[in-house]
């Protein structure tokens, strides 16, 4: 019984750590709730970048589906565009995202 409770506690700890946001604006939890309704059960994540001097958040859905886009939101959780997808988009607001952004960190993953 003790082993079962330890395993259950470890499972809960792992689940809760992967489900919590680590930073970001106040609107992000609601955006994350919506994202979790369609993203992959594993390998999905939200990363923070600096783009044009402002923080932006990339909602990467994971690897469970082909050609799923990565949505890019600003600090007010407005969608700036998306990357990847079927068409392989690489630009946000007319600029190549990779060349004009810097990775700040992962703030959520499942």
N, CA, C and O atoms as CSV, one atom per row, in Angstrom:
chain,resi,resn,atom,element,x,y,z
A,1,UNK,N,N,0.826,-1.189,0.000
A,1,UNK,CA,C,0.000,0.000,0.000
A,1,UNK,C,C,0.871,1.254,0.000
A,1,UNK,O,O,0.576,2.222,-0.701
A,2,UNK,N,N,1.941,1.230,0.788
A,2,UNK,CA,C,2.827,2.382,0.860
A,2,UNK,C,C,3.453,2.662,-0.511
A,2,UNK,O,O,3.589,3.821,-0.903
A,3,UNK,N,N,3.835,1.610,-1.239
A,3,UNK,CA,C,4.417,1.782,-2.575
A,3,UNK,C,C,3.398,2.398,-3.524
A,3,UNK,O,O,3.743,3.256,-4.337
A,4,UNK,N,N,2.139,1.962,-3.424
A,4,UNK,CA,C,1.078,2.509,-4.277
A,4,UNK,C,C,0.885,3.998,-3.999
A,4,UNK,O,O,0.770,4.793,-4.932
A,5,UNK,N,N,0.850,4.379,-2.726
A,5,UNK,CA,C,0.676,5.787,-2.381
A,5,UNK,C,C,1.868,6.625,-2.839
A,5,UNK,O,O,1.698,7.759,-3.286
A,6,UNK,N,N,3.073,6.067,-2.729
A,6,UNK,CA,C,4.252,6.788,-3.206
A,6,UNK,C,C,4.186,6.994,-4.712
A,6,UNK,O,O,4.489,8.080,-5.205
A,7,UNK,N,N,3.790,5.956,-5.448
A,7,UNK,CA,C,3.659,6.055,-6.898
A,7,UNK,C,C,2.580,7.056,-7.279
A,7,UNK,O,O,2.754,7.839,-8.213
A,8,UNK,N,N,1.470,7.029,-6.557
A,8,UNK,CA,C,0.382,7.972,-6.813
A,8,UNK,C,C,0.844,9.407,-6.547
A,8,UNK,O,O,0.535,10.311,-7.323
A,9,UNK,N,N,1.568,9.615,-5.478
A,9,UNK,CA,C,2.087,10.945,-5.161
A,9,UNK,C,C,3.075,11.427,-6.210
A,9,UNK,O,O,3.040,12.594,-6.600
A,10,UNK,N,N,3.956,10.545,-6.673
A,10,UNK,CA,C,4.910,10.904,-7.711
A,10,UNK,C,C,4.194,11.235,-9.018
A,10,UNK,O,O,4.574,12.181,-9.708
A,11,UNK,N,N,3.164,10.467,-9.363
A,11,UNK,CA,C,2.389,10.737,-10.577
A,11,UNK,C,C,1.722,12.093,-10.493
A,11,UNK,O,O,1.731,12.848,-11.465
A,12,UNK,N,N,1.144,12.415,-9.344
A,12,UNK,CA,C,0.492,13.722,-9.172
A,12,UNK,C,C,1.497,14.844,-9.277
A,12,UNK,O,O,1.223,15.863,-9.910
A,13,UNK,N,N,2.666,14.674,-8.662
A,13,UNK,CA,C,3.696,15.704,-8.710
A,13,UNK,C,C,4.141,15.941,-10.151
A,13,UNK,O,O,4.280,17.089,-10.574
A,14,UNK,N,N,4.364,14.878,-10.901
A,14,UNK,CA,C,4.767,15.004,-12.299
A,14,UNK,C,C,3.678,15.689,-13.100
A,14,UNK,O,O,3.979,16.570,-13.905
A,15,UNK,N,N,2.416,15.312,-12.904
A,15,UNK,CA,C,1.302,15.912,-13.632
A,15,UNK,C,C,1.185,17.391,-13.295
A,15,UNK,O,O,1.028,18.218,-14.193
A,16,UNK,N,N,1.258,17.731,-12.030
A,16,UNK,CA,C,1.056,19.129,-11.661
A,16,UNK,C,C,2.205,20.011,-12.118
A,16,UNK,O,O,1.984,21.170,-12.469
A,17,UNK,N,N,3.425,19.492,-12.123
A,17,UNK,CA,C,4.552,20.302,-12.593
A,17,UNK,C,C,4.435,20.580,-14.082
A,17,UNK,O,O,4.766,21.680,-14.524
A,18,UNK,N,N,3.980,19.625,-14.858
A,18,UNK,CA,C,3.846,19.812,-16.285
A,18,UNK,C,C,2.638,20.642,-16.650
A,18,UNK,O,O,2.552,21.105,-17.787
A,19,UNK,N,N,1.709,20.853,-15.752
A,19,UNK,CA,C,0.475,21.552,-16.061
A,19,UNK,C,C,0.489,23.005,-15.631
A,19,UNK,O,O,-0.443,23.744,-15.950
A,20,UNK,N,N,1.495,23.429,-14.932
A,20,UNK,CA,C,1.534,24.798,-14.422
A,20,UNK,C,C,2.333,25.686,-15.351
A,20,UNK,O,O,3.347,25.279,-15.919
A,21,UNK,N,N,1.851,26.905,-15.490
A,21,UNK,CA,C,2.597,27.910,-16.241
A,21,UNK,C,C,3.701,28.470,-15.366
A,21,UNK,O,O,3.514,28.659,-14.165
A,22,UNK,N,N,4.834,28.730,-15.959
A,22,UNK,CA,C,5.952,29.327,-15.242
A,22,UNK,C,C,6.236,30.680,-15.872
A,22,UNK,O,O,7.165,30.820,-16.667
A,23,UNK,N,N,5.432,31.677,-15.514
A,23,UNK,CA,C,5.594,33.016,-16.050
A,23,UNK,C,C,4.540,33.352,-17.092
A,23,UNK,O,O,3.621,32.573,-17.347
A,24,UNK,N,N,4.690,34.518,-17.683
A,24,UNK,CA,C,3.763,34.957,-18.713
A,24,UNK,C,C,2.713,35.913,-18.178
A,24,UNK,O,O,2.583,36.079,-16.965
A,25,UNK,N,N,1.961,36.542,-19.073
A,25,UNK,CA,C,0.942,37.517,-18.676
A,25,UNK,C,C,-0.294,36.847,-18.071
A,25,UNK,O,O,-0.463,35.631,-18.163
A,26,UNK,N,N,-1.149,37.654,-17.456
A,26,UNK,CA,C,-2.350,37.144,-16.784
A,26,UNK,C,C,-3.321,36.445,-17.722
A,26,UNK,O,O,-4.077,35.581,-17.278
A,27,UNK,N,N,-3.324,36.790,-19.000
A,27,UNK,CA,C,-4.268,36.177,-19.943
A,27,UNK,C,C,-3.834,34.780,-20.388
A,27,UNK,O,O,-4.628,34.057,-20.990
A,28,UNK,N,N,-2.604,34.391,-20.108
A,28,UNK,CA,C,-2.080,33.128,-20.616
A,28,UNK,C,C,-2.781,31.880,-20.079
A,28,UNK,O,O,-2.953,30.935,-20.850
A,29,UNK,N,N,-3.196,31.810,-18.816
A,29,UNK,CA,C,-3.887,30.599,-18.360
A,29,UNK,C,C,-5.139,30.271,-19.181
A,29,UNK,O,O,-5.386,29.102,-19.476
A,30,UNK,N,N,-5.919,31.265,-19.547
A,30,UNK,CA,C,-7.118,31.001,-20.360
A,30,UNK,C,C,-6.725,30.523,-21.752
A,30,UNK,O,O,-7.362,29.625,-22.302
A,31,UNK,N,N,-5.677,31.118,-22.328
A,31,UNK,CA,C,-5.199,30.676,-23.640
A,31,UNK,C,C,-4.671,29.247,-23.553
A,31,UNK,O,O,-4.872,28.452,-24.471
A,32,UNK,N,N,-3.998,28.921,-22.454
A,32,UNK,CA,C,-3.488,27.564,-22.261
A,32,UNK,C,C,-4.634,26.570,-22.119
A,32,UNK,O,O,-4.567,25.472,-22.673
A,33,UNK,N,N,-5.675,26.932,-21.393
A,33,UNK,CA,C,-6.839,26.036,-21.257
A,33,UNK,C,C,-7.423,25.695,-22.624
A,33,UNK,O,O,-7.736,24.535,-22.892
A,34,UNK,N,N,-7.570,26.691,-23.484
A,34,UNK,CA,C,-8.094,26.450,-24.833
A,34,UNK,C,C,-7.132,25.589,-25.639
A,34,UNK,O,O,-7.562,24.684,-26.354
A,35,UNK,N,N,-5.834,25.860,-25.530
A,35,UNK,CA,C,-4.808,25.101,-26.242
A,35,UNK,C,C,-4.835,23.629,-25.854
A,35,UNK,O,O,-4.682,22.756,-26.708
A,36,UNK,N,N,-5.026,23.356,-24.579
A,36,UNK,CA,C,-5.006,21.980,-24.101
A,36,UNK,C,C,-6.183,21.153,-24.608
A,36,UNK,O,O,-6.158,19.927,-24.497
A,37,UNK,N,N,-7.201,21.786,-25.156
A,37,UNK,CA,C,-8.330,21.021,-25.698
A,37,UNK,C,C,-7.998,20.376,-27.034
A,37,UNK,O,O,-8.695,19.456,-27.459
A,38,UNK,N,N,-6.935,20.844,-27.713
A,38,UNK,CA,C,-6.622,20.263,-29.014
A,38,UNK,C,C,-5.158,19.867,-29.209
A,38,UNK,O,O,-4.837,19.212,-30.201
A,39,UNK,N,N,-4.270,20.239,-28.304
A,39,UNK,CA,C,-2.857,19.891,-28.495
A,39,UNK,C,C,-2.625,18.410,-28.198
A,39,UNK,O,O,-3.504,17.719,-27.683
A,40,UNK,N,N,-1.440,17.944,-28.530
A,40,UNK,CA,C,-1.065,16.545,-28.291
A,40,UNK,C,C,-1.013,16.255,-26.788
A,40,UNK,O,O,-0.766,17.146,-25.975
A,41,UNK,N,N,-1.247,15.006,-26.445
A,41,UNK,CA,C,-1.235,14.589,-25.040
A,41,UNK,C,C,0.163,14.666,-24.433
A,41,UNK,O,O,0.309,14.757,-23.214
A,42,UNK,N,N,1.180,14.631,-25.272
A,42,UNK,CA,C,2.559,14.826,-24.812
A,42,UNK,C,C,3.309,15.586,-25.900
A,42,UNK,O,O,2.860,15.648,-27.044
A,43,UNK,N,N,4.403,16.136,-25.555
A,43,UNK,CA,C,5.315,16.888,-26.429
A,43,UNK,C,C,4.834,18.291,-26.788
A,43,UNK,O,O,5.514,18.990,-27.539
A,44,UNK,N,N,3.693,18.720,-26.280
A,44,UNK,CA,C,3.242,20.093,-26.507
A,44,UNK,C,C,3.949,21.010,-25.509
A,44,UNK,O,O,4.299,20.592,-24.405
A,45,UNK,N,N,4.155,22.271,-25.913
A,45,UNK,CA,C,4.796,23.218,-24.998
A,45,UNK,C,C,4.487,24.646,-25.408
A,45,UNK,O,O,4.078,24.919,-26.537
A,46,UNK,N,N,4.695,25.554,-24.452
A,46,UNK,CA,C,4.558,26.983,-24.692
A,46,UNK,C,C,5.917,27.603,-24.379
A,46,UNK,O,O,6.451,27.452,-23.280
A,47,UNK,N,N,6.460,28.302,-25.369
A,47,UNK,CA,C,7.768,28.939,-25.222
A,47,UNK,C,C,7.624,30.453,-25.299
A,47,UNK,O,O,6.786,30.977,-26.033
A,48,UNK,N,N,8.442,31.134,-24.539
A,48,UNK,CA,C,8.488,32.591,-24.607
A,48,UNK,C,C,9.683,33.013,-25.457
A,48,UNK,O,O,10.785,32.486,-25.306
A,49,UNK,N,N,9.449,33.965,-26.346
A,49,UNK,CA,C,10.486,34.550,-27.194
A,49,UNK,C,C,10.421,36.059,-27.072
A,49,UNK,O,O,9.408,36.606,-26.637
A,50,UNK,N,N,11.480,36.729,-27.449
A,50,UNK,CA,C,11.482,38.167,-27.666
A,50,UNK,C,C,11.411,38.358,-29.178
A,50,UNK,O,O,12.212,37.790,-29.920
A,51,UNK,N,N,10.455,39.155,-29.627
A,51,UNK,CA,C,10.264,39.410,-31.051
A,51,UNK,C,C,9.900,40.874,-31.213
A,51,UNK,O,O,8.902,41.333,-30.658
A,52,UNK,N,N,10.691,41.598,-31.957
A,52,UNK,CA,C,10.506,43.034,-32.136
A,52,UNK,C,C,10.477,43.767,-30.784
A,52,UNK,O,O,9.698,44.700,-30.587
A,53,UNK,N,N,11.330,43.329,-29.870
A,53,UNK,CA,C,11.446,43.978,-28.569
A,53,UNK,C,C,10.323,43.672,-27.585
A,53,UNK,O,O,10.259,44.283,-26.519
A,54,UNK,N,N,9.451,42.754,-27.918
A,54,UNK,CA,C,8.306,42.420,-27.068
A,54,UNK,C,C,8.266,40.913,-26.799
A,54,UNK,O,O,8.716,40.127,-27.632
A,55,UNK,N,N,7.735,40.507,-25.648
A,55,UNK,CA,C,7.576,39.069,-25.417
A,55,UNK,C,C,6.429,38.516,-26.264
A,55,UNK,O,O,5.377,39.143,-26.392
A,56,UNK,N,N,6.648,37.353,-26.828
A,56,UNK,CA,C,5.603,36.619,-27.543
A,56,UNK,C,C,5.643,35.172,-27.065
A,56,UNK,O,O,6.645,34.710,-26.518
A,57,UNK,N,N,4.549,34.476,-27.279
A,57,UNK,CA,C,4.396,33.127,-26.750
A,57,UNK,C,C,4.026,32.192,-27.883
A,57,UNK,O,O,3.027,32.402,-28.571
A,58,UNK,N,N,4.838,31.151,-28.076
A,58,UNK,CA,C,4.596,30.171,-29.123
A,58,UNK,C,C,3.932,28.953,-28.505
A,58,UNK,O,O,4.473,28.334,-27.589
A,59,UNK,N,N,2.762,28.619,-29.011
A,59,UNK,CA,C,2.005,27.461,-28.561
A,59,UNK,C,C,2.268,26.332,-29.540
A,59,UNK,O,O,1.601,26.220,-30.568
A,60,UNK,N,N,3.251,25.493,-29.210
A,60,UNK,CA,C,3.678,24.384,-30.046
A,60,UNK,C,C,2.855,23.148,-29.677
A,60,UNK,O,O,2.988,22.644,-28.562
A,61,UNK,N,N,2.009,22.646,-30.582
A,61,UNK,CA,C,1.066,21.588,-30.228
A,61,UNK,C,C,1.662,20.200,-30.047
A,61,UNK,O,O,0.975,19.312,-29.542
A,62,UNK,N,N,2.899,19.979,-30.436
A,62,UNK,CA,C,3.504,18.668,-30.281
A,62,UNK,C,C,3.582,17.926,-31.593
A,62,UNK,O,O,3.398,18.508,-32.662
A,63,UNK,N,N,3.857,16.635,-31.508
A,63,UNK,CA,C,4.159,15.846,-32.701
A,63,UNK,C,C,3.135,14.764,-33.011
A,63,UNK,O,O,3.444,13.833,-33.755
A,64,UNK,N,N,1.937,14.855,-32.469
A,64,UNK,CA,C,0.949,13.795,-32.682
A,64,UNK,C,C,0.174,13.942,-33.991
A,64,UNK,O,O,-0.497,13.001,-34.417
A,65,UNK,N,N,0.256,15.090,-34.623
A,65,UNK,CA,C,-0.482,15.306,-35.864
A,65,UNK,C,C,0.400,15.934,-36.914
A,65,UNK,O,O,1.331,16.678,-36.605
A,66,UNK,N,N,0.100,15.630,-38.144
A,66,UNK,CA,C,0.883,16.199,-39.237
A,66,UNK,C,C,0.452,17.644,-39.502
A,66,UNK,O,O,-0.737,17.964,-39.506
A,67,UNK,N,N,1.424,18.485,-39.718
A,67,UNK,CA,C,1.178,19.856,-40.162
A,67,UNK,C,C,0.337,20.695,-39.209
A,67,UNK,O,O,-0.452,21.528,-39.656
A,68,UNK,N,N,0.492,20.491,-37.915
A,68,UNK,CA,C,-0.216,21.315,-36.939
A,68,UNK,C,C,0.552,22.621,-36.763
A,68,UNK,O,O,1.767,22.589,-36.569
A,69,UNK,N,N,-0.124,23.770,-36.827
A,69,UNK,CA,C,0.577,25.052,-36.727
A,69,UNK,C,C,0.945,25.406,-35.290
A,69,UNK,O,O,0.315,24.947,-34.338
A,70,UNK,N,N,1.967,26.222,-35.157
A,70,UNK,CA,C,2.372,26.792,-33.886
A,70,UNK,C,C,1.848,28.222,-33.850
A,70,UNK,O,O,2.258,29.056,-34.657
A,71,UNK,N,N,0.953,28.506,-32.926
A,71,UNK,CA,C,0.364,29.838,-32.824
A,71,UNK,C,C,1.278,30.770,-32.052
A,71,UNK,O,O,1.910,30.370,-31.074
A,72,UNK,N,N,1.344,32.014,-32.498
A,72,UNK,CA,C,2.174,33.033,-31.863
A,72,UNK,C,C,1.244,34.100,-31.298
A,72,UNK,O,O,0.499,34.747,-32.034
A,73,UNK,N,N,1.301,34.273,-29.967
A,73,UNK,CA,C,0.464,35.252,-29.279
A,73,UNK,C,C,1.332,36.326,-28.659
A,73,UNK,O,O,2.464,36.064,-28.252
A,74,UNK,N,N,0.794,37.550,-28.586
A,74,UNK,CA,C,1.512,38.635,-27.916
A,74,UNK,C,C,1.164,38.637,-26.429
A,74,UNK,O,O,0.470,37.737,-25.957
A,75,UNK,N,N,1.633,39.624,-25.698
A,75,UNK,CA,C,1.436,39.690,-24.249
A,75,UNK,C,C,-0.013,39.963,-23.846
A,75,UNK,O,O,-0.355,39.829,-22.671
A,76,UNK,N,N,-0.868,40.342,-24.794
A,76,UNK,CA,C,-2.301,40.519,-24.530
A,76,UNK,C,C,-3.084,39.291,-25.002
A,76,UNK,O,O,-4.315,39.289,-24.993
A,77,UNK,N,N,-2.360,38.253,-25.412
A,77,UNK,CA,C,-2.920,36.997,-25.921
A,77,UNK,C,C,-3.681,37.184,-27.229
A,77,UNK,O,O,-4.591,36.416,-27.542
A,78,UNK,N,N,-3.303,38.210,-27.991
A,78,UNK,CA,C,-3.822,38.370,-29.341
A,78,UNK,C,C,-2.938,37.551,-30.278
A,78,UNK,O,O,-1.716,37.546,-30.138
A,79,UNK,N,N,-3.551,36.869,-31.222
A,79,UNK,CA,C,-2.802,36.045,-32.159
A,79,UNK,C,C,-2.127,36.924,-33.203
A,79,UNK,O,O,-2.782,37.700,-33.899
A,80,UNK,N,N,-0.812,36.790,-33.300
A,80,UNK,CA,C,-0.037,37.527,-34.291
A,80,UNK,C,C,0.059,36.756,-35.605
A,80,UNK,O,O,0.306,37.346,-36.657
A,81,UNK,N,N,-0.133,35.459,-35.544
A,81,UNK,CA,C,-0.034,34.597,-36.716
A,81,UNK,C,C,0.343,33.200,-36.281
A,81,UNK,O,O,0.257,32.855,-35.102
A,82,UNK,N,N,0.763,32.401,-37.245
A,82,UNK,CA,C,1.219,31.065,-36.882
A,82,UNK,C,C,2.385,30.661,-37.760
A,82,UNK,O,O,2.588,31.193,-38.851
A,83,UNK,N,N,3.143,29.707,-37.255
A,83,UNK,CA,C,4.324,29.192,-37.923
A,83,UNK,C,C,4.102,27.727,-38.274
A,83,UNK,O,O,3.321,27.029,-37.628
A,84,UNK,N,N,4.803,27.278,-39.306
A,84,UNK,CA,C,4.705,25.880,-39.693
A,84,UNK,C,C,3.398,25.597,-40.391
A,84,UNK,O,O,2.984,26.327,-41.292
A,85,UNK,N,N,2.748,24.522,-39.962
A,85,UNK,CA,C,1.506,24.125,-40.597
A,85,UNK,C,C,1.754,23.550,-41.976
A,85,UNK,O,O,2.901,23.350,-42.376
A,86,UNK,N,N,0.694,23.286,-42.694
A,86,UNK,CA,C,0.773,22.679,-44.016
A,86,UNK,C,C,1.606,23.525,-44.975
A,86,UNK,O,O,2.386,22.990,-45.764
A,87,UNK,N,N,1.441,24.837,-44.905
A,87,UNK,CA,C,2.151,25.732,-45.824
A,87,UNK,C,C,3.578,26.037,-45.374
A,87,UNK,O,O,4.354,26.594,-46.150
A,88,UNK,N,N,3.937,25.690,-44.154
A,88,UNK,CA,C,5.295,25.929,-43.668
A,88,UNK,C,C,5.623,27.392,-43.441
A,88,UNK,O,O,6.726,27.836,-43.759
A,89,UNK,N,N,4.678,28.151,-42.893
A,89,UNK,CA,C,4.897,29.576,-42.659
A,89,UNK,C,C,6.099,29.816,-41.756
A,89,UNK,O,O,6.309,29.091,-40.783
A,90,UNK,N,N,6.882,30.831,-42.081
A,90,UNK,CA,C,8.072,31.188,-41.304
A,90,UNK,C,C,8.060,32.648,-40.869
A,90,UNK,O,O,8.949,33.082,-40.137
A,91,UNK,N,N,7.057,33.414,-41.314
A,91,UNK,CA,C,7.027,34.846,-41.020
A,91,UNK,C,C,5.882,35.220,-40.084
A,91,UNK,O,O,4.795,34.644,-40.124
A,92,UNK,N,N,6.170,36.201,-39.249
A,92,UNK,CA,C,5.172,36.843,-38.399
A,92,UNK,C,C,5.294,38.339,-38.669
A,92,UNK,O,O,6.384,38.904,-38.578
A,93,UNK,N,N,4.195,38.965,-38.997
A,93,UNK,CA,C,4.168,40.400,-39.309
A,93,UNK,C,C,5.189,40.775,-40.385
A,93,UNK,O,O,5.826,41.826,-40.308
A,94,UNK,N,N,5.338,39.902,-41.391
A,94,UNK,CA,C,6.225,40.169,-42.517
A,94,UNK,C,C,7.704,39.953,-42.256
A,94,UNK,O,O,8.524,40.226,-43.132
A,95,UNK,N,N,8.068,39.471,-41.075
A,95,UNK,CA,C,9.470,39.235,-40.731
A,95,UNK,C,C,9.708,37.754,-40.490
A,95,UNK,O,O,8.862,37.056,-39.932
A,96,UNK,N,N,10.873,37.287,-40.920
A,96,UNK,CA,C,11.257,35.912,-40.639
A,96,UNK,C,C,11.392,35.759,-39.123
A,96,UNK,O,O,12.207,36.428,-38.488
A,97,UNK,N,N,10.585,34.874,-38.562
A,97,UNK,CA,C,10.549,34.765,-37.104
A,97,UNK,C,C,11.891,34.294,-36.538
A,97,UNK,O,O,12.391,34.872,-35.573
A,98,UNK,N,N,12.470,33.257,-37.126
A,98,UNK,CA,C,13.706,32.698,-36.583
A,98,UNK,C,C,14.844,33.715,-36.582
A,98,UNK,O,O,15.651,33.737,-35.652
A,99,UNK,N,N,14.915,34.548,-37.602
A,99,UNK,CA,C,16.002,35.517,-37.708
A,99,UNK,C,C,15.781,36.747,-36.835
A,99,UNK,O,O,16.722,37.498,-36.580
A,100,UNK,N,N,14.552,36.961,-36.377
A,100,UNK,CA,C,14.227,38.185,-35.636
A,100,UNK,C,C,13.696,37.927,-34.231
A,100,UNK,O,O,13.010,38.774,-33.659
A,101,UNK,N,N,14.009,36.774,-33.681
A,101,UNK,CA,C,13.514,36.454,-32.336
A,101,UNK,C,C,14.624,35.796,-31.531
A,101,UNK,O,O,15.605,35.296,-32.082
A,102,UNK,N,N,14.448,35.807,-30.223
A,102,UNK,CA,C,15.382,35.107,-29.341
A,102,UNK,C,C,14.579,34.330,-28.299
A,102,UNK,O,O,13.652,34.851,-27.679
A,103,UNK,N,N,14.960,33.087,-28.134
A,103,UNK,CA,C,14.312,32.184,-27.195
A,103,UNK,C,C,14.599,32.626,-25.771
A,103,UNK,O,O,15.751,32.865,-25.409
A,104,UNK,N,N,13.543,32.734,-24.955
A,104,UNK,CA,C,13.683,33.125,-23.552
A,104,UNK,C,C,13.521,31.947,-22.608
A,104,UNK,O,O,14.154,31.902,-21.553
A,105,UNK,N,N,12.672,30.984,-22.983
A,105,UNK,CA,C,12.493,29.808,-22.149
A,105,UNK,C,C,11.148,29.154,-22.377
A,105,UNK,O,O,10.238,29.743,-22.961
A,106,UNK,N,N,11.042,27.933,-21.909
A,106,UNK,CA,C,9.788,27.185,-21.956
A,106,UNK,C,C,9.027,27.488,-20.674
A,106,UNK,O,O,9.571,27.348,-19.579
A,107,UNK,N,N,7.766,27.904,-20.806
A,107,UNK,CA,C,7.001,28.251,-19.613
A,107,UNK,C,C,5.909,27.227,-19.293
A,107,UNK,O,O,5.282,27.299,-18.237
A,108,UNK,N,N,5.680,26.271,-20.206
A,108,UNK,CA,C,4.736,25.179,-19.942
A,108,UNK,C,C,5.053,24.018,-20.872
A,108,UNK,O,O,5.459,24.224,-22.016
A,109,UNK,N,N,4.867,22.805,-20.383
A,109,UNK,CA,C,4.967,21.605,-21.221
A,109,UNK,C,C,4.120,20.512,-20.604
A,109,UNK,O,O,3.833,20.532,-19.407
A,110,UNK,N,N,3.725,19.567,-21.426
A,110,UNK,CA,C,2.962,18.428,-20.889
A,110,UNK,C,C,3.756,17.162,-20.991
A,110,UNK,O,O,3.279,16.100,-20.591
